[in-house]
Amino acid sequence: MPSARRALGAALAAFLVLSALLCAVPAAVADPPPPRVELSAPQAGKGRDITVSGSNWRPRALLMLLVCGRATPATGVIGGTNSCANADGRAVTTDSTGSFSKKVPVAEPPVPCPCVVHVATVMGGQQSVDAEFVVAGHPTAPLPEQSGGGRLAVLTATRLEGDSGLLVFFGAPPVRTLEFTVGNLGTDPVQDPVFEIGTAHGLFAPQWEEQQWSGTVKPGEKARITLPVQLPAGAHGDYSISVKYGTKVLAEQPWGVPRPWGVTVFWVLLALVVPAALFRIGMAVVDKVRPPDPRHARRSARRAATASDDGSAGDTAAALPWLLPDAASSAPPGSSSASPPGAPSTTSAPSAPSENRPTTKGHS
């Protein structure tokens, strides 16, 4: 009996330990620690640098670091990234453990403080942390009142309007305008709502970009929303455009982008024209550099000799006596062709044969 009790107690203890382990492992997997952000200084002036460090982020995640105004860690960035100094933002990639450290220049946001250092993921699941920060010398104003009674819903199907033009055929970024109608189903007006436009290609997760629409949607009313959408240069294939307000995706719109065949035609023509031009240049250089062909020189000398022979024959023919003018016929009238006494006799040059005076060849 004592041995049986000891065995039963050992089995019960092992069961409890195993149950505790099984309960602890899922808890650890299901509840990872939230991402953290720390600043090297809580306050700094424009032109200075601060070091932003973080931990517990996703490994190898791309983060964007911005100094934003009109924001607190509790309310977040009111107005989206339009309230941030986007031109002076920095990007950083976390290491294998989800940690990072990056220097960020202190810049004045376009809206008054309170200010934060906004750290958010660029791709994948959305993660963001706001660390309270003071921009020395920047004006401060109270936060605008946020009404929580407004609720927007899409009433009509979304449409992509517009034409990208001929330049898209040669790889320019495709541009469209996303149009849809929303209605305020809440009890409070919604002023200057901030939408998030997500662009997804194939099976990849959408990349979200905040865009603010200027206007007010009163309770029970509807409004036509138009937001610009732009894809990267050279984009082609099947894309999906999503619209999100707050944490709710309002609508999705497919977008089929044709391949920019102009780029392919350009590279094909370039592959044909450049080798042809190089070949012609190379042949011209070879013709200038190579020595003359001896056979060509002999042919040129033979042509020159033939030409000189033809020229001498022509000169000889021109010098034949019957081609010379007749001395007797050319004498003036009344003059005698006889030589004076004592003068040596001269024989006139024979004249060229004519029809009235046939040649004596063949006659006795």
C-alpha positions in Angstrom: 0.0 0.0 0.0 2.6 2.6 0.8 4.4 1.8 -2.5 1.2 2.2 -4.4 0.5 5.6 -2.7 4.0 6.8 -3.5 3.5 5.7 -7.1 0.1 7.5 -7.3 1.6 10.7 -5.8 4.5 10.7 -8.2 2.1 10.2 -11.2 -0.1 13.0 -9.9 2.9 15.3 -9.5 4.2 14.5 -13.0 0.7 15.2 -14.4 0.5 18.6 -12.7 4.0 19.6 -13.9 3.1 18.5 -17.5 -0.1 20.4 -17.4 1.6 23.6 -16.2 4.1 23.3 -19.0 1.4 22.8 -21.6 -0.5 25.8 -20.3 2.6 28.0 -20.2 3.8 27.3 -23.8 0.6 28.4 -25.5 0.4 31.5 -23.3 4.0 32.4 -24.3 3.2 31.8 -28.0 -0.1 33.6 -28.0 1.0 36.7 -26.0 4.3 38.0 -27.3 5.6 41.1 -25.6 4.5 44.3 -27.3 7.1 46.3 -29.3 9.0 49.0 -27.4 10.7 52.3 -28.3 13.2 54.3 -26.3 14.7 57.7 -27.0 18.1 58.9 -26.0 16.7 62.3 -25.0 13.1 63.4 -24.2 13.7 66.9 -25.7 15.9 68.4 -28.4 15.9 71.4 -30.7 15.7 71.5 -34.5 18.9 70.4 -36.2 20.0 68.0 -33.4 20.0 64.2 -33.5 18.4 61.7 -31.2 18.9 58.0 -31.1 15.8 55.9 -31.3 16.1 52.3 -30.0 13.5 49.5 -30.1 12.9 45.9 -29.1 10.3 43.1 -29.4 9.6 44.0 -33.1 9.3 41.4 -35.8 12.6 40.1 -37.0 13.9 41.6 -40.3 11.0 44.2 -40.4 11.3 47.5 -42.2 10.3 50.4 -39.9 9.7 54.1 -40.6 10.8 56.7 -37.9 9.1 60.1 -38.0 8.8 63.1 -35.8 5.1 64.0 -35.7 3.0 66.8 -34.2 -0.5 66.9 -32.9 -0.1 63.5 -31.3 0.3 61.7 -28.0 1.0 58.1 -27.2 -2.6 57.7 -26.0 -4.4 59.3 -29.1 -1.9 58.4 -31.8 -1.0 60.7 -34.7 -4.1 62.8 -35.5 -4.3 63.4 -39.2 -2.0 60.6 -40.1 1.5 61.2 -41.6 0.3 64.6 -42.9 1.2 65.7 -39.4 4.8 64.4 -39.6 8.1 65.8 -40.9 8.2 63.2 -43.7 11.2 64.8 -45.5 13.4 64.1 -42.4 12.2 60.6 -41.6 14.5 57.6 -41.5 14.1 53.9 -42.3 15.6 51.0 -40.4 15.5 47.2 -40.5 15.3 45.2 -37.3 17.8 42.4 -36.7 17.1 38.8 -36.1 15.9 39.5 -32.6 13.6 42.3 -33.5 15.8 45.1 -32.1 17.1 48.3 -33.8 18.9 51.5 -33.1 18.9 54.5 -35.4 19.8 58.2 -35.3 17.0 60.5 -36.4 17.4 64.3 -37.1 15.0 66.5 -35.1 12.8 68.4 -37.4 9.7 70.6 -36.8 6.5 69.0 -38.0 4.0 71.0 -40.0 1.5 71.1 -37.1 2.0 72.2 -33.5 3.0 70.0 -30.7 2.4 67.9 -28.5 4.8 65.7 -30.5 5.9 62.1 -30.7 8.5 59.9 -32.4 6.3 57.7 -34.5 7.7 54.2 -35.3 5.6 52.0 -37.6 6.1 49.0 -39.9 6.1 49.6 -43.6 5.0 46.2 -44.9 3.2 43.2 -43.4 1.1 43.4 -40.3 0.6 46.9 -39.0 2.6 47.7 -35.8 3.2 51.2 -34.5 4.5 52.8 -31.3 4.5 56.5 -30.4 7.1 57.8 -27.9 6.5 61.2 -26.3 9.0 63.8 -27.5 9.4 67.6 -27.2 10.7 69.7 -30.1 12.3 72.7 -28.4 11.1 76.0 -29.7 8.2 74.5 -31.7 4.7 76.0 -31.0 2.3 74.0 -28.9 -1.5 73.9 -29.2 -4.2 71.7 -27.6 -5.4 68.7 -29.4 -8.6 69.0 -31.5 -11.6 67.4 -30.0 -12.3 63.9 -31.4 -15.9 62.8 -31.6 -16.4 59.1 -31.3 -20.0 59.0 -32.6 -19.2 59.2 -36.3 -19.2 56.0 -38.3 -18.5 55.8 -42.1 -19.7 53.1 -44.4 -19.4 52.6 -48.2 -22.7 53.0 -49.9 -21.7 52.3 -53.6 -19.1 50.2 -55.4 -15.7 51.6 -55.8 -14.4 52.6 -59.2 -11.0 53.4 -60.7 -11.3 56.4 -63.0 -8.9 58.1 -65.3 -6.3 57.1 -67.9 -2.6 56.9 -67.4 -1.6 58.1 -70.9 0.9 56.9 -73.4 3.9 57.1 -71.1 2.7 54.1 -69.1 3.3 52.1 -72.3 7.0 52.9 -71.8 7.1 52.2 -68.0 5.7 55.3 -66.4 3.8 54.8 -63.0 0.1 54.0 -63.6 -2.2 56.6 -62.0 -5.9 56.3 -61.3 -8.5 58.0 -59.1 -10.4 55.8 -56.6 -14.0 57.0 -56.3 -16.6 55.8 -53.8 -19.5 57.2 -51.8 -19.6 57.0 -48.0 -22.4 57.7 -45.6 -22.2 58.7 -41.9 -24.2 56.2 -39.9 -23.2 57.6 -36.6 -24.5 60.5 -34.5 -21.6 62.9 -34.8 -20.1 64.5 -37.8 -16.8 63.2 -39.3 -14.4 66.0 -40.2 -11.4 65.5 -42.5 -11.4 61.7 -42.3 -8.1 59.9 -42.9 -8.3 56.8 -45.1 -5.7 54.2 -45.7 -5.1 53.0 -49.3 -3.7 49.5 -49.5 -1.9 48.3 -52.7 -1.4 44.5 -53.0 0.2 42.6 -55.9 -0.6 38.9 -56.2 -0.2 37.1 -52.9 1.8 39.8 -51.2 0.4 41.7 -48.2 -0.9 45.2 -49.1 1.2 48.3 -48.5 -0.8 51.0 -46.8 -0.6 54.7 -47.3 -2.6 57.3 -45.4 -4.5 59.9 -47.3 -6.7 62.6 -45.8 -9.9 63.8 -47.4 -10.9 67.4 -46.8 -14.5 67.8 -45.9 -17.2 67.0 -43.3 -19.7 64.2 -43.4 -22.7 65.1 -41.2 -24.8 62.4 -39.5 -27.2 60.8 -42.0 -25.5 62.4 -45.0 -23.3 61.0 -47.7 -20.3 62.3 -49.6 -18.4 61.4 -52.7 -14.8 60.5 -51.9 -12.0 60.7 -54.5 -8.5 59.6 -53.6 -5.4 59.3 -56.0 -3.8 55.9 -56.4 -0.4 55.4 -58.0 1.6 52.2 -58.6 5.4 52.0 -58.9 7.1 52.5 -62.3 7.0 49.5 -64.6 4.1 47.9 -62.6 2.1 45.3 -64.4 -0.2 42.3 -63.6 -3.1 41.9 -61.2 -3.3 44.4 -58.3 -5.9 44.9 -55.6 -6.7 48.3 -54.1 -8.2 48.4 -50.6 -9.7 51.3 -48.6 -9.6 51.2 -44.8 -11.0 53.7 -42.3 -9.8 53.2 -38.8 -9.4 49.4 -38.3 -12.2 48.4 -40.8 -11.6 47.7 -44.5 -14.4 49.5 -46.4 -13.9 48.1 -49.9 -11.6 46.4 -52.3 -11.1 47.1 -56.0 -9.2 44.9 -58.5 -6.9 46.6 -61.0 -5.4 44.8 -64.0 -2.4 46.7 -65.3 -1.1 45.7 -68.8 2.6 45.0 -69.4 4.6 48.1 -70.6 5.5 46.6 -74.0 7.2 49.9 -75.1 10.1 49.0 -72.8 10.5 45.6 -74.5 10.4 47.2 -77.9 13.0 49.8 -76.9 15.4 47.1 -75.6 14.9 45.0 -78.8 15.6 48.0 -81.0 18.6 48.9 -78.9 19.9 45.3 -79.2 19.6 45.6 -83.0 20.9 49.1 -83.7 23.9 49.1 -81.4 25.6 46.0 -82.8 24.9 47.3 -86.4 26.5 50.7 -85.5 29.5 49.0 -83.9 29.9 46.8 -86.9 30.0 49.7 -89.3 32.4 51.7 -87.1 34.7 48.6 -86.9 34.7 48.1 -90.7 35.5 51.8 -91.2 38.4 51.5 -88.8 39.7 48.3 -90.5 39.6 50.0 -93.9 41.6 52.9 -92.5 44.2 50.7 -90.8 44.8 47.7 -93.1 47.6 48.0 -95.7 46.7 48.2 -99.5 46.2 45.0 -101.4 49.1 44.3 -103.9 46.6 42.9 -106.4 44.6 46.1 -106.2 47.8 48.1 -106.8 48.7 45.9 -109.9 45.2 46.4 -111.3 45.5 50.2 -110.7 48.9 50.3 -112.5 47.4 48.2 -115.4 44.5 50.6 -115.8 46.9 53.6 -115.7 49.1 52.0 -118.4 46.1 51.3 -120.6 44.9 54.9 -120.2 48.4 56.2 -121.1 48.5 53.9 -124.2 45.1 55.2 -125.3 46.3 58.8 -124.8 49.5 58.3 -126.9 47.5 56.7 -129.7 45.2 59.7 -129.7 48.1 62.0 -129.9 49.6 60.1 -132.8 46.3 60.1 -134.6 46.1 63.8 -134.0 49.6 64.2 -135.5 48.9 62.3 -138.7 49.8 64.4 -141.8 46.4 64.2 -143.4 44.8 65.8 -140.5 47.0 68.9 -140.9 45.7 71.8 -142.9 46.6 71.8 -146.6 49.3 74.4 -147.2 48.3 74.9 -150.8 44.7 75.3 -150.1 45.4 77.6 -147.3 47.6 80.0 -149.4 46.0 83.4 -150.2 44.6 83.9 -153.7 47.1 85.2 -156.3 50.0 83.8 -154.5 52.2 81.2 -156.2 53.2 78.0 -154.7 56.4 77.8 -156.7 59.6 78.4 -154.8 61.8 81.2 -155.7 65.0 80.4 -157.8 67.7 79.1 -155.7 65.5 78.2 -152.8 65.3 74.6 -151.6 62.4 72.8 -152.8 59.7 71.9 -150.3 57.2 69.2 -150.5 53.7 70.0 -149.3 52.2 67.7 -146.9 49.7 65.4 -148.4 46.1 66.2 -147.6 43.6 63.8 -146.1 41.7 61.7 -148.6 38.2 62.8 -149.6 35.3 61.6 -151.6 36.3 63.7 -154.7 39.9 62.5 -154.5 40.1 58.8 -153.8 43.2 57.2 -152.5 45.6 55.5 -154.9 45.7 52.4 -152.8 44.9 49.5 -155.1 45.4 51.5 -158.3 48.5 51.4 -160.5 
